[in-house]
Amino acid sequence: MNDFTRMNEQFFSENQRFSKWFRWPLILLIVWLAYTQWDFLSVEERFKSWKNWEIVWVPILLLVLFNLLQLKTNISKEGVSVQFLPFHWKPKLYSWDSISTIEIRKFSPIKEYGGWGIKYGWNGQGISYTVSGSIGLQLVLKSGKKILIGTHKEVEIKEVLKQLKND
């Protein structure tokens, strides 16, 4: 048993968040909506109904959601797990017994999946869990299902996969 297999049963861990530039368009949208919509309403009209408040609260709630979004990836002796908060309450584990192939690959987020987030591919690419970038851990399950998990730690995952292959 080498040092690699003696690690705390977890060989790789990565936490990703959406980059901060996504927040600025939302902040600008809030300011713009508040100015254009509320400026033309009288004081009575501004507080008359909940609908007027939606102009400001919906973008604020979107901003809060973007701050909560987080992609967690772990590779352990049990398999590969992924959790996309706040949508997954607990990690989804893909056990080593269920995985047919696993590799790091370059992908096109827009062309293949229509963007970042939890997405389904256009032509049978399967599901993707990504927050940014164009490098991912591609899993193909024995059932034929495909899962792509975005990563910013390409070198580290390649090393882990290489070690696992040698064990």
mmCIF file of the C-alpha atoms, coordinates in Angstrom:
data_MODEL
# 
_entry.id   MODEL 
# 
loop_
_atom_site.group_PDB 
_atom_site.id 
_atom_site.type_symbol 
_atom_site.label_atom_id 
_atom_site.label_alt_id 
_atom_site.label_comp_id 
_atom_site.label_asym_id 
_atom_site.label_entity_id 
_atom_site.label_seq_id 
_atom_site.pdbx_PDB_ins_code 
_atom_site.Cartn_x 
_atom_site.Cartn_y 
_atom_site.Cartn_z 
_atom_site.occupancy 
_atom_site.B_iso_or_equiv 
_atom_site.pdbx_formal_charge 
_atom_site.auth_seq_id 
_atom_site.auth_comp_id 
_atom_site.auth_asym_id 
_atom_site.auth_atom_id 
_atom_site.pdbx_PDB_model_num 
ATOM 1   C CA . MET A 1 1   ? 0.000   0.000  0.000   1.00 0.00 ? 1   MET A CA 1 
ATOM 2   C CA . ASN A 1 2   ? 1.592   3.296  -1.036  1.00 0.00 ? 2   ASN A CA 1 
ATOM 3   C CA . ASP A 1 3   ? 1.218   6.732  0.581   1.00 0.00 ? 3   ASP A CA 1 
ATOM 4   C CA . PHE A 1 4   ? -1.480  7.683  -1.907  1.00 0.00 ? 4   PHE A CA 1 
ATOM 5   C CA . THR A 1 5   ? -3.918  4.992  -0.744  1.00 0.00 ? 5   THR A CA 1 
ATOM 6   C CA . ARG A 1 6   ? -3.265  5.826  2.929   1.00 0.00 ? 6   ARG A CA 1 
ATOM 7   C CA . MET A 1 7   ? -4.664  9.333  2.595   1.00 0.00 ? 7   MET A CA 1 
ATOM 8   C CA . ASN A 1 8   ? -7.871  10.088 4.501   1.00 0.00 ? 8   ASN A CA 1 
ATOM 9   C CA . GLU A 1 9   ? -9.896  8.066  1.989   1.00 0.00 ? 9   GLU A CA 1 
ATOM 10  C CA . GLN A 1 10  ? -10.344 11.305 0.043   1.00 0.00 ? 10  GLN A CA 1 
ATOM 11  C CA . PHE A 1 11  ? -7.902  11.678 -2.833  1.00 0.00 ? 11  PHE A CA 1 
ATOM 12  C CA . PHE A 1 12  ? -9.176  14.948 -4.297  1.00 0.00 ? 12  PHE A CA 1 
ATOM 13  C CA . SER A 1 13  ? -11.460 17.786 -3.253  1.00 0.00 ? 13  SER A CA 1 
ATOM 14  C CA . GLU A 1 14  ? -12.482 21.000 -5.015  1.00 0.00 ? 14  GLU A CA 1 
ATOM 15  C CA . ASN A 1 15  ? -15.002 23.726 -4.200  1.00 0.00 ? 15  ASN A CA 1 
ATOM 16  C CA . GLN A 1 16  ? -15.949 26.205 -6.937  1.00 0.00 ? 16  GLN A CA 1 
ATOM 17  C CA . ARG A 1 17  ? -18.179 29.256 -7.024  1.00 0.00 ? 17  ARG A CA 1 
ATOM 18  C CA . PHE A 1 18  ? -19.456 31.397 -9.842  1.00 0.00 ? 18  PHE A CA 1 
ATOM 19  C CA . SER A 1 19  ? -16.976 34.154 -10.533 1.00 0.00 ? 19  SER A CA 1 
ATOM 20  C CA . LYS A 1 20  ? -17.712 37.594 -9.146  1.00 0.00 ? 20  LYS A CA 1 
ATOM 21  C CA . TRP A 1 21  ? -18.217 39.248 -12.521 1.00 0.00 ? 21  TRP A CA 1 
ATOM 22  C CA . PHE A 1 22  ? -21.705 37.659 -12.640 1.00 0.00 ? 22  PHE A CA 1 
ATOM 23  C CA . ARG A 1 23  ? -22.701 39.827 -9.693  1.00 0.00 ? 23  ARG A CA 1 
ATOM 24  C CA . TRP A 1 24  ? -22.070 43.175 -11.366 1.00 0.00 ? 24  TRP A CA 1 
ATOM 25  C CA . PRO A 1 25  ? -24.704 42.811 -14.107 1.00 0.00 ? 25  PRO A CA 1 
ATOM 26  C CA . LEU A 1 26  ? -27.250 41.895 -11.420 1.00 0.00 ? 26  LEU A CA 1 
ATOM 27  C CA . ILE A 1 27  ? -26.316 44.885 -9.281  1.00 0.00 ? 27  ILE A CA 1 
ATOM 28  C CA . LEU A 1 28  ? -26.538 47.160 -12.322 1.00 0.00 ? 28  LEU A CA 1 
ATOM 29  C CA . LEU A 1 29  ? -29.900 45.605 -13.216 1.00 0.00 ? 29  LEU A CA 1 
ATOM 30  C CA . ILE A 1 30  ? -31.216 46.339 -9.715  1.00 0.00 ? 30  ILE A CA 1 
ATOM 31  C CA . VAL A 1 31  ? -30.070 49.951 -9.885  1.00 0.00 ? 31  VAL A CA 1 
ATOM 32  C CA . TRP A 1 32  ? -31.434 50.404 -13.416 1.00 0.00 ? 32  TRP A CA 1 
ATOM 33  C CA . LEU A 1 33  ? -34.818 48.856 -12.573 1.00 0.00 ? 33  LEU A CA 1 
ATOM 34  C CA . ALA A 1 34  ? -35.144 50.842 -9.398  1.00 0.00 ? 34  ALA A CA 1 
ATOM 35  C CA . TYR A 1 35  ? -34.331 54.073 -11.238 1.00 0.00 ? 35  TYR A CA 1 
ATOM 36  C CA . THR A 1 36  ? -36.438 53.538 -14.373 1.00 0.00 ? 36  THR A CA 1 
ATOM 37  C CA . GLN A 1 37  ? -39.460 51.949 -12.756 1.00 0.00 ? 37  GLN A CA 1 
ATOM 38  C CA . TRP A 1 38  ? -39.692 53.579 -9.369  1.00 0.00 ? 38  TRP A CA 1 
ATOM 39  C CA . ASP A 1 39  ? -38.702 57.043 -10.484 1.00 0.00 ? 39  ASP A CA 1 
ATOM 40  C CA . PHE A 1 40  ? -41.847 57.328 -12.599 1.00 0.00 ? 40  PHE A CA 1 
ATOM 41  C CA . LEU A 1 41  ? -44.209 56.145 -9.877  1.00 0.00 ? 41  LEU A CA 1 
ATOM 42  C CA . SER A 1 42  ? -45.730 58.418 -7.290  1.00 0.00 ? 42  SER A CA 1 
ATOM 43  C CA . VAL A 1 43  ? -44.988 57.696 -3.638  1.00 0.00 ? 43  VAL A CA 1 
ATOM 44  C CA . GLU A 1 44  ? -48.457 56.160 -3.183  1.00 0.00 ? 44  GLU A CA 1 
ATOM 45  C CA . GLU A 1 45  ? -48.040 53.945 -6.254  1.00 0.00 ? 45  GLU A CA 1 
ATOM 46  C CA . ARG A 1 46  ? -44.622 52.703 -5.102  1.00 0.00 ? 46  ARG A CA 1 
ATOM 47  C CA . PHE A 1 47  ? -46.015 51.141 -1.943  1.00 0.00 ? 47  PHE A CA 1 
ATOM 48  C CA . LYS A 1 48  ? -49.491 50.263 -3.230  1.00 0.00 ? 48  LYS A CA 1 
ATOM 49  C CA . SER A 1 49  ? -48.883 46.672 -4.280  1.00 0.00 ? 49  SER A CA 1 
ATOM 50  C CA . TRP A 1 50  ? -46.386 43.852 -3.980  1.00 0.00 ? 50  TRP A CA 1 
ATOM 51  C CA . LYS A 1 51  ? -45.934 43.942 -7.752  1.00 0.00 ? 51  LYS A CA 1 
ATOM 52  C CA . ASN A 1 52  ? -44.034 47.210 -7.519  1.00 0.00 ? 52  ASN A CA 1 
ATOM 53  C CA . TRP A 1 53  ? -41.707 45.651 -4.926  1.00 0.00 ? 53  TRP A CA 1 
ATOM 54  C CA . GLU A 1 54  ? -40.954 42.724 -7.289  1.00 0.00 ? 54  GLU A CA 1 
ATOM 55  C CA . ILE A 1 55  ? -39.087 45.166 -9.514  1.00 0.00 ? 55  ILE A CA 1 
ATOM 56  C CA . VAL A 1 56  ? -36.356 45.348 -6.877  1.00 0.00 ? 56  VAL A CA 1 
ATOM 57  C CA . TRP A 1 57  ? -36.692 42.051 -4.956  1.00 0.00 ? 57  TRP A CA 1 
ATOM 58  C CA . VAL A 1 58  ? -36.419 39.626 -7.890  1.00 0.00 ? 58  VAL A CA 1 
ATOM 59  C CA . PRO A 1 59  ? -32.926 40.835 -8.925  1.00 0.00 ? 59  PRO A CA 1 
ATOM 60  C CA . ILE A 1 60  ? -31.854 40.903 -5.264  1.00 0.00 ? 60  ILE A CA 1 
ATOM 61  C CA . LEU A 1 61  ? -33.002 37.285 -4.830  1.00 0.00 ? 61  LEU A CA 1 
ATOM 62  C CA . LEU A 1 62  ? -31.069 36.331 -7.983  1.00 0.00 ? 62  LEU A CA 1 
ATOM 63  C CA . LEU A 1 63  ? -27.980 37.971 -6.530  1.00 0.00 ? 63  LEU A CA 1 
ATOM 64  C CA . VAL A 1 64  ? -28.404 35.997 -3.294  1.00 0.00 ? 64  VAL A CA 1 
ATOM 65  C CA . LEU A 1 65  ? -28.825 32.782 -5.325  1.00 0.00 ? 65  LEU A CA 1 
ATOM 66  C CA . PHE A 1 66  ? -25.587 33.443 -7.245  1.00 0.00 ? 66  PHE A CA 1 
ATOM 67  C CA . ASN A 1 67  ? -23.796 33.903 -3.918  1.00 0.00 ? 67  ASN A CA 1 
ATOM 68  C CA . LEU A 1 68  ? -25.123 30.550 -2.651  1.00 0.00 ? 68  LEU A CA 1 
ATOM 69  C CA . LEU A 1 69  ? -24.198 28.551 -5.758  1.00 0.00 ? 69  LEU A CA 1 
ATOM 70  C CA . GLN A 1 70  ? -21.271 26.243 -5.139  1.00 0.00 ? 70  GLN A CA 1 
ATOM 71  C CA . LEU A 1 71  ? -19.940 23.148 -6.913  1.00 0.00 ? 71  LEU A CA 1 
ATOM 72  C CA . LYS A 1 72  ? -18.216 20.578 -4.689  1.00 0.00 ? 72  LYS A CA 1 
ATOM 73  C CA . THR A 1 73  ? -16.304 17.671 -6.208  1.00 0.00 ? 73  THR A CA 1 
ATOM 74  C CA . ASN A 1 74  ? -14.632 14.846 -4.294  1.00 0.00 ? 74  ASN A CA 1 
ATOM 75  C CA . ILE A 1 75  ? -12.752 11.761 -5.400  1.00 0.00 ? 75  ILE A CA 1 
ATOM 76  C CA . SER A 1 76  ? -12.471 9.118  -2.701  1.00 0.00 ? 76  SER A CA 1 
ATOM 77  C CA . LYS A 1 77  ? -12.102 5.373  -2.326  1.00 0.00 ? 77  LYS A CA 1 
ATOM 78  C CA . GLU A 1 78  ? -15.897 5.103  -2.756  1.00 0.00 ? 78  GLU A CA 1 
ATOM 79  C CA . GLY A 1 79  ? -15.944 6.946  -6.089  1.00 0.00 ? 79  GLY A CA 1 
ATOM 80  C CA . VAL A 1 80  ? -16.587 10.418 -7.466  1.00 0.00 ? 80  VAL A CA 1 
ATOM 81  C CA . SER A 1 81  ? -19.123 12.662 -5.761  1.00 0.00 ? 81  SER A CA 1 
ATOM 82  C CA . VAL A 1 82  ? -20.591 15.950 -6.922  1.00 0.00 ? 82  VAL A CA 1 
ATOM 83  C CA . GLN A 1 83  ? -22.796 18.428 -5.087  1.00 0.00 ? 83  GLN A CA 1 
ATOM 84  C CA . PHE A 1 84  ? -24.221 21.599 -6.635  1.00 0.00 ? 84  PHE A CA 1 
ATOM 85  C CA . LEU A 1 85  ? -25.487 23.726 -3.767  1.00 0.00 ? 85  LEU A CA 1 
ATOM 86  C CA . PRO A 1 86  ? -28.239 24.772 -3.112  1.00 0.00 ? 86  PRO A CA 1 
ATOM 87  C CA . PHE A 1 87  ? -29.862 22.295 -5.541  1.00 0.00 ? 87  PHE A CA 1 
ATOM 88  C CA . HIS A 1 88  ? -28.354 19.110 -4.080  1.00 0.00 ? 88  HIS A CA 1 
ATOM 89  C CA . TRP A 1 89  ? -28.909 18.678 -0.353  1.00 0.00 ? 89  TRP A CA 1 
ATOM 90  C CA . LYS A 1 90  ? -26.380 15.867 -0.261  1.00 0.00 ? 90  LYS A CA 1 
ATOM 91  C CA . PRO A 1 91  ? -23.608 14.813 -2.649  1.00 0.00 ? 91  PRO A CA 1 
ATOM 92  C CA . LYS A 1 92  ? -24.379 12.507 -5.576  1.00 0.00 ? 92  LYS A CA 1 
ATOM 93  C CA . LEU A 1 93  ? -21.943 9.598  -5.442  1.00 0.00 ? 93  LEU A CA 1 
ATOM 94  C CA . TYR A 1 94  ? -20.889 7.725  -8.574  1.00 0.00 ? 94  TYR A CA 1 
ATOM 95  C CA . SER A 1 95  ? -19.222 4.585  -7.235  1.00 0.00 ? 95  SER A CA 1 
ATOM 96  C CA . TRP A 1 96  ? -16.175 3.104  -8.929  1.00 0.00 ? 96  TRP A CA 1 
ATOM 97  C CA . ASP A 1 97  ? -18.256 -0.003 -9.721  1.00 0.00 ? 97  ASP A CA 1 
ATOM 98  C CA . SER A 1 98  ? -20.720 2.102  -11.730 1.00 0.00 ? 98  SER A CA 1 
ATOM 99  C CA . ILE A 1 99  ? -18.075 4.033  -13.727 1.00 0.00 ? 99  ILE A CA 1 
ATOM 100 C CA . SER A 1 100 ? -17.055 2.619  -17.097 1.00 0.00 ? 100 SER A CA 1 
ATOM 101 C CA . THR A 1 101 ? -14.567 5.335  -18.106 1.00 0.00 ? 101 THR A CA 1 
ATOM 102 C CA . ILE A 1 102 ? -13.204 8.459  -16.495 1.00 0.00 ? 102 ILE A CA 1 
ATOM 103 C CA . GLU A 1 103 ? -11.010 11.134 -18.077 1.00 0.00 ? 103 GLU A CA 1 
ATOM 104 C CA . ILE A 1 104 ? -10.186 14.832 -18.107 1.00 0.00 ? 104 ILE A CA 1 
ATOM 105 C CA . ARG A 1 105 ? -11.319 16.584 -21.268 1.00 0.00 ? 105 ARG A CA 1 
ATOM 106 C CA . LYS A 1 106 ? -11.724 20.012 -22.813 1.00 0.00 ? 106 LYS A CA 1 
ATOM 107 C CA . PHE A 1 107 ? -15.303 20.931 -23.672 1.00 0.00 ? 107 PHE A CA 1 
ATOM 108 C CA . SER A 1 108 ? -17.289 23.829 -25.072 1.00 0.00 ? 108 SER A CA 1 
ATOM 109 C CA . PRO A 1 109 ? -19.792 24.959 -22.417 1.00 0.00 ? 109 PRO A CA 1 
ATOM 110 C CA . ILE A 1 110 ? -21.950 26.960 -24.838 1.00 0.00 ? 110 ILE A CA 1 
ATOM 111 C CA . LYS A 1 111 ? -21.888 24.584 -27.828 1.00 0.00 ? 111 LYS A CA 1 
ATOM 112 C CA . GLU A 1 112 ? -22.213 21.333 -25.916 1.00 0.00 ? 112 GLU A CA 1 
ATOM 113 C CA . TYR A 1 113 ? -24.409 22.274 -22.962 1.00 0.00 ? 113 TYR A CA 1 
ATOM 114 C CA . GLY A 1 114 ? -25.789 25.766 -23.551 1.00 0.00 ? 114 GLY A CA 1 
ATOM 115 C CA . GLY A 1 115 ? -23.739 27.368 -20.778 1.00 0.00 ? 115 GLY A CA 1 
ATOM 116 C CA . TRP A 1 116 ? -22.676 26.760 -17.202 1.00 0.00 ? 116 TRP A CA 1 
ATOM 117 C CA . GLY A 1 117 ? -24.646 25.425 -14.255 1.00 0.00 ? 117 GLY A CA 1 
ATOM 118 C CA . ILE A 1 118 ? -26.544 22.153 -14.213 1.00 0.00 ? 118 ILE A CA 1 
ATOM 119 C CA . LYS A 1 119 ? -27.138 21.534 -17.911 1.00 0.00 ? 119 LYS A CA 1 
ATOM 120 C CA . TYR A 1 120 ? -28.115 18.725 -20.263 1.00 0.00 ? 120 TYR A CA 1 
ATOM 121 C CA . GLY A 1 121 ? -26.201 18.305 -23.522 1.00 0.00 ? 121 GLY A CA 1 
ATOM 122 C CA . TRP A 1 122 ? -27.818 18.809 -26.911 1.00 0.00 ? 122 TRP A CA 1 
ATOM 123 C CA . ASN A 1 123 ? -26.728 15.584 -28.594 1.00 0.00 ? 123 ASN A CA 1 
ATOM 124 C CA . GLY A 1 124 ? -26.393 12.931 -25.935 1.00 0.00 ? 124 GLY A CA 1 
ATOM 125 C CA . GLN A 1 125 ? -23.501 14.515 -24.026 1.00 0.00 ? 125 GLN A CA 1 
ATOM 126 C CA . GLY A 1 126 ? -25.359 13.864 -20.779 1.00 0.00 ? 126 GLY A CA 1 
ATOM 127 C CA . ILE A 1 127 ? -25.472 16.183 -17.789 1.00 0.00 ? 127 ILE A CA 1 
ATOM 128 C CA . SER A 1 128 ? -22.862 18.754 -16.819 1.00 0.00 ? 128 SER A CA 1 
ATOM 129 C CA . TYR A 1 129 ? -22.123 20.431 -13.523 1.00 0.00 ? 129 TYR A CA 1 
ATOM 130 C CA . THR A 1 130 ? -19.992 23.521 -14.181 1.00 0.00 ? 130 THR A CA 1 
ATOM 131 C CA . VAL A 1 131 ? -19.475 27.049 -12.882 1.00 0.00 ? 131 VAL A CA 1 
ATOM 132 C CA . SER A 1 132 ? -16.816 28.336 -15.285 1.00 0.00 ? 132 SER A CA 1 
ATOM 133 C CA . GLY A 1 133 ? -14.009 27.255 -17.567 1.00 0.00 ? 133 GLY A CA 1 
ATOM 134 C CA . SER A 1 134 ? -13.833 24.574 -20.235 1.00 0.00 ? 134 SER A CA 1 
ATOM 135 C CA . ILE A 1 135 ? -12.024 21.647 -18.563 1.00 0.00 ? 135 ILE A CA 1 
ATOM 136 C CA . GLY A 1 136 ? -13.985 18.853 -16.968 1.00 0.00 ? 136 GLY A CA 1 
ATOM 137 C CA . LEU A 1 137 ? -13.894 15.397 -15.480 1.00 0.00 ? 137 LEU A CA 1 
ATOM 138 C CA . GLN A 1 138 ? -15.892 13.186 -17.862 1.00 0.00 ? 138 GLN A CA 1 
ATOM 139 C CA . LEU A 1 139 ? -17.564 10.128 -16.363 1.00 0.00 ? 139 LEU A CA 1 
ATOM 140 C CA . VAL A 1 140 ? -19.245 7.506  -18.508 1.00 0.00 ? 140 VAL A CA 1 
ATOM 141 C CA . LEU A 1 141 ? -21.254 5.094  -16.409 1.00 0.00 ? 141 LEU A CA 1 
ATOM 142 C CA . LYS A 1 142 ? -21.763 1.428  -17.262 1.00 0.00 ? 142 LYS A CA 1 
ATOM 143 C CA . SER A 1 143 ? -25.419 2.312  -17.872 1.00 0.00 ? 143 SER A CA 1 
ATOM 144 C CA . GLY A 1 144 ? -24.277 4.646  -20.684 1.00 0.00 ? 144 GLY A CA 1 
ATOM 145 C CA . LYS A 1 145 ? -25.115 7.821  -18.750 1.00 0.00 ? 145 LYS A CA 1 
ATOM 146 C CA . LYS A 1 146 ? -22.561 10.640 -19.130 1.00 0.00 ? 146 LYS A CA 1 
ATOM 147 C CA . ILE A 1 147 ? -21.632 13.145 -16.433 1.00 0.00 ? 147 ILE A CA 1 
ATOM 148 C CA . LEU A 1 148 ? -19.247 16.070 -16.880 1.00 0.00 ? 148 LEU A CA 1 
ATOM 149 C CA . ILE A 1 149 ? -17.955 17.868 -13.788 1.00 0.00 ? 149 ILE A CA 1 
ATOM 150 C CA . GLY A 1 150 ? -16.113 21.143 -14.359 1.00 0.00 ? 150 GLY A CA 1 
ATOM 151 C CA . THR A 1 151 ? -12.757 21.688 -12.696 1.00 0.00 ? 151 THR A CA 1 
ATOM 152 C CA . HIS A 1 152 ? -10.056 24.296 -12.250 1.00 0.00 ? 152 HIS A CA 1 
ATOM 153 C CA . LYS A 1 153 ? -7.624  21.690 -10.932 1.00 0.00 ? 153 LYS A CA 1 
ATOM 154 C CA . GLU A 1 154 ? -6.828  19.768 -14.094 1.00 0.00 ? 154 GLU A CA 1 
ATOM 155 C CA . VAL A 1 155 ? -3.261  18.852 -13.077 1.00 0.00 ? 155 VAL A CA 1 
ATOM 156 C CA . GLU A 1 156 ? -4.285  17.582 -9.630  1.00 0.00 ? 156 GLU A CA 1 
ATOM 157 C CA . ILE A 1 157 ? -7.108  15.410 -11.001 1.00 0.00 ? 157 ILE A CA 1 
ATOM 158 C CA . LYS A 1 158 ? -4.836  13.966 -13.695 1.00 0.00 ? 158 LYS A CA 1 
ATOM 159 C CA . GLU A 1 159 ? -2.345  12.983 -10.980 1.00 0.00 ? 159 GLU A CA 1 
ATOM 160 C CA . VAL A 1 160 ? -5.073  11.383 -8.866  1.00 0.00 ? 160 VAL A CA 1 
ATOM 161 C CA . LEU A 1 161 ? -6.435  9.440  -11.860 1.00 0.00 ? 161 LEU A CA 1 
ATOM 162 C CA . LYS A 1 162 ? -2.926  8.307  -12.768 1.00 0.00 ? 162 LYS A CA 1 
ATOM 163 C CA . GLN A 1 163 ? -2.327  7.069  -9.210  1.00 0.00 ? 163 GLN A CA 1 
ATOM 164 C CA . LEU A 1 164 ? -5.696  5.298  -9.111  1.00 0.00 ? 164 LEU A CA 1 
ATOM 165 C CA . LYS A 1 165 ? -4.981  3.599  -12.421 1.00 0.00 ? 165 LYS A CA 1 
ATOM 166 C CA . ASN A 1 166 ? -1.635  2.309  -11.085 1.00 0.00 ? 166 ASN A CA 1 
ATOM 167 C CA . ASP A 1 167 ? -3.192  0.912  -7.870  1.00 0.00 ? 167 ASP A CA 1 
# 
